[in-house]
């Protein structure tokens, strides 16, 4: 049996934010560095999804590489993503997924 290579598109990190300046700073850093993401306001997340999240700190990032709850850890994640982007890793994966069979991005690509 021959199995063709199938590339999944990378999941976008989720940023949990509130109205604080720290949350706005993190969102701005993601945007300035060209990192795709999905933003959830913690209050709307609580109302539409899971109820109250008393232990969740904002800003927080949920990504394939881990969960980052402190600003310094989020900054390390942004630097890591910048390095991957600078090395062409992310673009290379996008190009490979376009050239080969791939699974199209769906709502589940957002976790």
MARDO-223787 format. One record per residue (C-alpha): x, y, z. Coordinates in steps of 0.2 Angstrom, whole numbers, plus 5000, padded with zeros to 4 digits. Example, Ala and Ser with C-alpha at 12.3 -4.5 7.8 and 13.67 -1.06 7.14 Angstrom:
506249785039 506849955036 
This chain:
500050005000 500750174995 500350325006 500550494998 501250635009 499850745015 500350915023 499150995036 499151175036 499851245052 498651295066 498651475070 499051525088 497551585099 497851745109 496751765124 496551955128 495652075138 495652265137 497352285146 498752375138 499852215139 498552125129 498552265116 500452265115 500552075112 499252085098 500252225090 501852125091 501051975083 500352095069 502052185067 502952025065 501751945052 501251805063 499451745059 498351715074 496551705081 496151835094 494851795108 494351915120 494251825137 492551895141 491751845125 492651675127 491851655144 490151695137 490151595121 491151445126 491651385143 490951485156 492051585168 493951555167 494551615184 496351545183 496651605165 497851755164 497751875149 498651895138 498951705135 499451615119 498951445115 499951375101 500551205094 502151235103 501451265120 500451375131 501251545136 500451635150 501751765155 502251915144 504151855144 503651685138 502551755125 503951865119 505051715118 503751635107 503651785096 505551775094 505451595090 504151625077 505151765069 506751645068 505651515059 505051645047 506751715044 507451545040 506051515028 505351365037 503551435037 503551485019 504351325014 502951225022 501651335014 502351304997 502551115000 500751105005 500151194989 501251074978 500650914986 499050844991 498450935006 496950955018 496151125016 496051245030 494451235039 493751305055 494651175064 496251255059 495851375072 495851245086 
